[in-house]
Amino acid sequence: MKANISHSATIFPCHDPDEIANWYHKNLGFTISFRWEEPASYVVTHKREVVSIHFSKTDKENLQPCLLYIFCHDVEAMHAELKENGVEISETQDQDYGMRDFDVVDPWGNRITFGTGIE
């Protein structure tokens, strides 16, 4: 029996969905696929149609940074792609938990970790 799950999305609360979505587009290669309202209160982005990050406007004063782990088939290729885009990223490292990964911290403090399992 197939699992009754289609896909998922990570939602990052933020003060300006357009600003953060544009940063993800320019620096991390995400495609902006949907904007709701003008000015936008909700923006949907995708990376190669497998990762979906949504940005939702909130009026909360103090936002807590989000964390997201993205599993890659080739973390070194992803690292090279983002480095070529001029993104400030950590170096790839083998971790005790069996992954080789690196981090990107966006200007709002959200951390995206890209990783591949160590064989």
C-alpha angles and dihedrals in degrees: 000000000000119000111254094233124113106180143308140235132208113222119207115195111222144158097240116026094185093053095050094040090052090051090052090048096048099039107027101029098245117158117230104226105167140020124186121206130348114290088030118253093177131028128183122208133181136196110209090331091283102083119052122188118181123196117210124191116238132178093212111129099218115043120191115223116250128228125214130178115205116195114218134193089219115020093180091058091049090048091051092048094052093042089053088054088058095247117157104240139159121252118264113265137182109244130209088239092067101262135111107214150149136206136234118193114197122215090265094056098256112143122215116189119196116200149168127201116255111238 
